[in-house]
Amino acid sequence: MPTDITNTPDELFETFVNAQTFKTILHSFDDLCQSIRIDRKTIGYGKRSLYKVLTSKLTSWKSKSLWTKIDKRGSQKEYENGNACADMKVCIVGAGPVGLRLAIECALLGARCIVVEKRDRFSRHNVLHLWPYIISDLRNLGAKVFYGKFATGQIEHISIRQLQCILLKIALVLGVEIYPNVTFIDVIEPISTQQGWRAHFKPETHPIVSTYEFSVLIGADGRRNSLQGFQHKEFRGKLAIGITCNFINRHTREEQNFEEISGVAKIYNPQFFSELQQQTLIDLENIVYYKNDTHYFVMTAKKQSLLDKGVIYQDYPDAARLLARDNVNFIQLCKFACEAAQFATKCSSQFAFEFAEDHHGAADVQMFDFTSLFHAVNASRIIERNDKQILMALVGDSLLESFWPTGSGIGLGFFGLFDTAWSILKFAKHEHPLKILVERESIYMLLSQSTPENTKNNHQLYSINPATRYQNLNSKSCTIDEIRHLYDSDSIPTIDINNNHITSNKINQTSVRRAQSFRQAPSPVSTSSSSSNGNNQQETLFEWCEEILDSYNIKIKNDSKSFQNCLAFCAIVHYYRPDLIDFKSLQSDRPISNFQILFDIMHNQLSLPLDRKLQNSLILSMKSSIEERIRQSSIVILQLLYTHFHHDHHEQQLQRRRSSIPSLDISSPILQKSKKPIDDINNINANTTNNNNNSTVKVSALVAHYSNGDITALSSSANVGVELTERKKNN
């Protein structure tokens, strides 16, 4: 969209204020910046540099009104006038309301912030119920400048699309960079101290994000978040079938007289639901109606009513099968929604509801299972590679899904993003990672319990500091031992913990590897020189594996898929220690995530830490199309697992399996607990020299092969881990 050179900057600002789509907002803002000759490379990206230029160039009454609001918010002490996080670079995945609101906080803190969004339009018409503090928060950021009708109705609500437009505009003027049509794939570790953390995006050739290095990565892309390394618990209750629909609001006189329904349940107004069922044969549990840019309805329907009305073809006990697309009559679903809307609004017989269109151009009506809710086990983690740390965190539905009748989704989402911004501030101040994680996870424990009634009521004093919002805040309710697995470092920390206070020193693993490089080469798996005997022992190892996997219906003979997706190894762990892994939650199409879970358990629960380099080598080998390479890598992992359980308390149960399997001395550094005292580490070189020719260490030769001979490197005592909790079901 070319700049109209006849328009003044203030006129272009007015165009920007009135823009109502994702694309036009971005284009009109680009035009505005061009008109006042803003060069981002010249003015910089952090410390609110763009915002300062805009405030000096735009002087209309409307722009000044906005600047006054933002300046007041930006004067809070936590922001330090935009210098608190001046050296931080943030990447946020997802431009939903929570992701954009967090981007605004990052900009106010002075960080450079990039938001990537895989879509190029805002098309979600669904309406959000706003807690009182959110209304105050958005008003204080100048929401009414961009949307004059904000919070003017009897019931405080706003459509997701409209809220995204408001937040996008505020984020842009604060200097946040937004890139549509960009999909996050995975994070890329720095391979040297001269490089930082990056990510793999599509398109891979994007001129900005493909080379962007950041120290904070936020997952704000919804329930199926794309950040790996975070585990989720599923909460499932009695079947609840939800229907949402949006109808075009033409703002006629009759439509203006429709009365909104803030949320009514059958037990509180049985007459309403009884009359609805008598007149339409529609049986609902509850219903909500909000009048916004669209007429928005959300309701919970009884399964039998949907069957009687022909919306669902066949009854199935499984919710996913019941609501599968091929079991739903979409035309009947639309009729069902229209009848419910007509009854709820008491519209005239001449009035006809017309569906708004979703992003596919179809009628905006959906039916889905409200029964299942996902909560992340942890809110954040910190990883360190080559002296480069990254804070990774989840916000919004990626962190905590809320049950829609409570209207708490966006309320908890904003609380959670403020908590995350507080962690980013602490991270920028170089606080110890474990301290940051203790505080973040302690606060996360309060989030799901928060309501407008049990949080502080002076909303004008709210800030990113949790103490301004939570009434009963204990920022140390989690212990360091409980969250230690969330800090993954490739250096060796020695941590002195006293009443949850931390002092630490670090020794880089590179120096340790160098000190150990003179150790004797490891012995092969088999102590026999006969290759045929070694092959027999390997076959016996696979037979042991097959016997275990038989009960899991996993076949490994002539089929390497179960090794490649890690399900075979995870099944072995589950066979002996079902308390450590939720096997049913594993997905065959997420092999990297499965391997990370396996390696985390080996490190944190089985005391079998694998060197990071070896982990990567094993995963790469599993991706190979060469069967022999896959087989050899499988033997490495199988022998480690066998060795552990061979010496476990299950020994009596496994006596029959033991006799023909070769044992492995677990005194090897790659298998031992990596909590070596500093004094011992300093003496490694001397001890190694003395024992160079008569070492008793015996480790699989395959380990040496796949780690390029560097099998003596100590693994971090804080290796990445995600504590696995069993999926809780409330049937």
Secondary structure, 3 states (H helix, E strand, C coil): CCCCCCCCHHHHHHHHHHCCCHHHHHHHHHHHHHHCCCCHHHHCCCCCHHHHHHHHHCCCHHHHHHHHHHHHHHCCHHHHHHCCCCCCEEEEECCCHHHHHHHHHHHHCCCEEEEEECCCCCCCCCEEECCHHHHHHHHHCCHHHHCCCCCCCCCCEEEHHHHHHHHHHHHHHCCCEEEECCEEEEEECCCCCCCCEEEEEECCCCCCHHHCCECEEEECCCCCCCCCCCCEEEEECCCCEEEEEEEECCCCHHHHCCCCEEEEECCCCHHHHHHHHHHHCCCEEEEEEEECCEEEEEEEECHHHHHHCCCECCCCCCHHHHCCHHHECHHHHHHHHHHHHHHHHCCCCCCCCCECECCCCCECEEEEECCEEEEECCCEEEEEECCEEEEEEECHHHCECCCHHHCCHHHHHHHHHHHHHHHHHHHHCCCCHHHHHHHHHHHHHHHCCCCCCCECCCHHHCCCCHHHCECCCCCCCCCHHHHHHHEEECEEEEEEEECCEEEEEEEEHHHHHHHHCCCCCCCCCCCCCCHHHHHHHHHHHHHHHHHHHHHHCCCCCCCCHHHHCCHHHHHHHHHHCCCCCCHHHCCCCCHHHHHHHHHHHHHHCCCCCCCHHHHHHHHHHHCCCCHHHHHHHHHHHHHHHHHHHHCCCCCCCCHHHHCCCCCCCCCCCCCCCCCCCHHHHHCHHHHHHHCCCCCCCCCCHHHHHHCCCCCCCCCCCCCCCCCCCCCCECC
